Amino acid sequence: MSKHPAPCLSSPAAGTSRHVSGPTVADAGRALLLTTLAYYWLYLYLRVLLPPPDEAAGSYLVVVVPVAMAVCAGVLLHWADPRPQWRTPQILLLAFIGVAALVSLTRGDDATLRSAGLLALAALWLGGNATGALSVRTLNVFFVLSIVFGGLWFLLGLSDYGLLPGQYTEGADRSIEWRVSLFPFVPESGFFALVVLLANQLHRRGAMRMVTCGLAAYFVVFSGMRSALLALLLAEVYLWWFSRGRHSLGVRRTQLISLLTMFVMLVVLSSLTAIAPVLPEGTLGNYLFRTESFEDSEAALSQSVYRGWLWAQHLQMFASAPLAGLGSFDFHVVVTESLIEGKEDTGSEAFITGWLARLGLCFAPFLVYLWWLCGRAGGAPSALPGAVFLVLGVAALAYGSFLVPYNFMFIVLFALLASRPAAHQRRTSP
């Protein structure tokens, strides 16, 4: 009896007798993911041409409706997939939607209900078997296109940031004209370049690997994103641990949580610079503490302690209403004292503590989902999911503005993390 090889979705073996009847659920899921990614990648550039979504209904529809439609289609594909489903994340995410809906409807908080529901359903969609994994080739295509569009947008005057140090003339008076960006928005650029760097470091070979890694490292360093640099450092430590041999799932998860705890400690320690008599001067001091970006040292000190201060404010809000949180709130209304005089704080720069302040312990199911995701990443046969989880963890602690379902980086990070571990076993993907 002849044995046929297992069918491959991308290129069925010649001569196999297995009948292929058109597109599969996985094909549809992959197409949906790539289409949504392309849409929100393009929106990063078109965003500068549109009014803010909270000020114009048209912009809101352009931003939110496409991902809502993609999420609905993706969830349907997830349930239609004949392969075994993941019971644990489904239960956690549906529980999060349930408790968030109960609390939000009780106090008439439609905004929190919509945000929590879209967040959980997007995670459910991206974690579904029907989605498939993002390949390194796909990431590299978006990376190359981002370099082209980033340069074009700068030449057209649609982005303040160029591709070369010194082109950011708006930052000349603050001595940060050296910053570069793939997008008109630096945080997304720094973290996307970081993901491209890690993916190519682990899953490519040859000269193109060196070129791509070099370019990605360039955009990470010259983004001026200190959190992205710390995430890179933590990821490299994890990759070194991973290369030392096989460890149990518990050990891998402990390593990942320990590295994220180290990041929190570094942020807290940086806050202690407020008691230092002076901050370091020169290029390094400006890179680390933005000492030349403000007119006086007090403002520079405030900038260096901002993340720790923001966490403290969010945790105070959480402590004031630990069970169900405060619901939707305007940060500058709840926190009347601004850290930097004349600057209105939005409080959106911390995803995890921000949601704790908003929903209290009702956010616990999503935190447990992240804990499950950490274990899944640590148990993967490749080191990439674990490294990407560290990037997500740092972003969730230090940034909240781009960790929303209608952002390109959100989709990239969750798609890389929640996809099937088997998809990461291949060195290259079709």
Residue pairs with C-beta under 8 A, 6 or more apart in sequence:
4 13
4 16
4 17
4 18
5 13
5 16
7 13
7 16
7 18
7 20
9 24
9 26
9 27
10 430
11 430
12 18
12 20
25 77
25 80
25 81
25 82
25 130
26 81
26 129
26 130
26 132
28 77
28 130
29 74
29 77
29 78
29 81
29 128
29 129
29 130
29 131
29 132
30 131
30 132
32 70
32 73
32 74
32 77
32 131
33 74
33 126
33 131
33 132
33 134
33 411
33 415
34 138
35 70
36 66
36 67
36 70
36 411
37 134
37 138
37 142
37 408
37 411
37 412
37 415
39 66
40 66
40 67
40 406
40 407
40 408
40 411
41 142
41 145
41 146
41 408
43 62
43 63
43 406
43 408
44 183
44 184
44 185
44 188
44 408
45 149
45 153
45 158
45 159
45 183
45 184
47 184
47 185
48 153
48 158
48 159
48 184
49 158
50 56
50 58
50 59
50 62
51 58
51 59
52 59
53 59
53 60
53 62
53 63
53 64
54 60
63 406
64 118
64 406
66 406
67 118
67 122
67 405
67 406
68 118
70 125
71 118
71 121
71 122
71 125
71 405
72 121
74 124
74 125
74 126
74 128
74 130
74 131
75 121
75 124
75 125
75 128
77 128
77 130
77 131
78 85
78 124
78 125
78 128
78 129
78 130
78 131
79 85
80 130
81 128
81 129
81 130
83 129
84 129
85 129
86 127
86 129
88 372
89 123
89 124
89 127
89 369
89 372
89 373
89 418
90 124
92 365
92 366
92 368
92 369
92 372
93 120
93 121
93 123
93 124
93 365
93 366
93 369
94 120
94 124
95 365
96 116
96 120
96 362
96 363
96 365
96 366
96 369
97 116
97 117
97 120
97 121
99 362
99 365
100 112
100 113
100 116
100 117
100 120
100 359
100 362
101 113
101 116
101 117
103 109
103 112
103 324
103 325
103 327
103 359
103 362
104 110
104 112
104 113
104 116
104 327
105 113
107 324
107 327
109 327
109 328
111 328
112 327
112 328
112 358
112 359
115 404
116 359
118 405
119 366
119 404
119 405
120 366
122 405
122 410
122 411
122 414
123 366
123 369
123 414
123 418
125 131
126 411
126 414
126 415
126 418
126 419
127 414
127 418
127 419
128 418
129 420
131 415
131 418
131 419
132 419
132 420
132 423
133 415
133 416
133 419
133 420
133 423
133 424
133 429
134 412
134 415
134 416
134 419
135 428
135 429
135 430
136 199
136 200
136 203
136 204
136 428
136 429
137 428
137 429
137 430
138 429
139 195
139 196
139 199
139 200
139 412
140 196
140 200
140 212
142 192
143 182
143 192
143 193
143 196
143 212
143 215
143 216
146 182
146 183
146 189
146 192
147 163
147 182
147 215
149 182
150 159
150 161
150 162
150 163
150 181
150 182
150 183
150 189
151 162
151 163
153 159
153 184
154 160
154 161
154 162
154 163
154 167
158 184
159 181
159 183
159 184
160 168
160 169
160 170
160 171
160 184
161 167
161 168
161 179
161 180
161 181
161 183
161 184
161 186
161 189
162 168
162 180
163 180
164 180
165 177
165 178
165 179
165 180
165 222
166 177
166 178
167 177
167 180
168 176
168 177
168 178
168 179
168 180
169 177
171 177
171 179
171 293
174 290
174 292
174 293
174 294
175 286
175 292
175 293
176 224
176 286
176 290
176 292
176 293
178 222
178 224
179 186
179 222
179 223
179 224
180 189
180 218
180 219
180 222
180 223
181 189
181 190
181 219
181 223
182 188
182 189
182 192
182 193
182 219
183 189
183 192
185 402
186 223
186 224
186 225
187 225
187 399
187 401
187 402
188 402
188 407
188 408
188 409
189 219
189 223
190 219
190 220
190 223
190 224
190 225
190 227
190 228
191 225
191 228
191 231
191 391
191 395
191 399
191 402
191 409
192 408
192 409
192 412
193 216
193 217
193 218
193 219
193 220
193 223
193 228
194 216
194 220
194 228
194 231
194 232
194 235
194 391
195 388
195 391
195 412
195 413
195 416
196 212
196 216
197 213
197 216
197 217
197 220
197 232
198 232
198 235
198 384
198 387
198 388
198 391
199 384
199 416
200 209
200 212
200 213
200 216
201 209
201 213
201 239
202 239
202 382
202 383
202 384
202 387
203 382
203 384
203 427
203 428
204 212
204 427
204 428
205 427
220 228
220 229
220 232
221 229
224 287
226 287
226 288
227 394
227 395
227 398
227 399
228 394
230 263
230 266
230 394
231 263
231 390
231 391
231 394
231 395
234 259
234 260
234 262
234 263
234 390
234 394
235 387
235 390
235 391
237 259
238 255
238 256
238 259
238 383
238 386
238 387
238 390
239 383
239 387
241 247
241 255
242 252
242 383
242 386
243 383
247 255
249 375
249 378
249 379
251 378
252 375
252 377
252 378
252 379
252 386
253 374
253 375
253 378
255 378
255 386
256 374
256 377
256 378
256 386
256 389
256 390
256 393
257 374
259 390
260 390
260 393
260 394
260 397
263 393
263 394
263 397
264 397
267 307
267 308
267 311
267 397
267 398
268 308
270 304
270 305
270 307
270 308
271 304
271 305
271 307
271 308
271 309
273 279
273 289
273 301
273 304
273 305
274 301
274 304
274 305
278 297
279 285
279 289
279 291
279 297
279 300
279 301
279 304
280 288
280 289
280 291
281 291
285 291
285 292
286 292
286 293
288 304
289 300
289 303
289 304
290 300
290 303
290 304
291 297
291 300
293 300
293 303
294 300
294 303
299 340
299 341
302 309
302 339
302 340
303 340
305 339
306 339
306 340
306 349
307 349
307 350
307 397
307 398
309 339
310 345
310 347
310 349
310 350
310 353
311 350
311 353
313 331
313 335
313 347
314 347
314 350
314 353
314 354
314 356
314 357
315 353
315 356
315 357
317 325
317 326
317 329
317 334
317 357
318 325
318 353
318 356
318 357
318 360
320 326
321 360
322 360
322 361
323 360
323 361
323 362
324 359
324 360
324 361
324 362
325 356
325 357
325 358
325 359
325 360
325 362
325 363
326 334
326 357
326 358
327 358
327 359
328 358
329 357
329 358
331 345
331 346
331 347
331 348
332 338
332 344
332 345
332 346
332 347
335 345
335 347
338 344
338 345
339 345
346 401
347 354
348 354
348 400
348 401
349 398
349 399
349 400
349 401
350 396
350 397
350 398
350 399
350 400
351 395
351 396
351 397
351 399
351 400
351 403
352 367
352 396
352 397
353 397
354 400
355 363
355 366
356 363
370 396
373 389
373 417
373 418
374 389
376 385
376 417
376 418
376 421
377 385
377 386
377 388
377 389
377 417
378 385
378 386
378 389
379 421
380 386
380 421
380 424
381 421
381 424
381 425
382 421
382 424
382 425
384 416
384 424
385 416
385 417
385 421
385 424
388 413
388 416
388 417
389 417
391 413
392 413
392 414
392 417
395 402
395 403
395 409
395 413
396 403
402 409
402 410
403 409
403 410
403 413
404 410
405 411
423 429
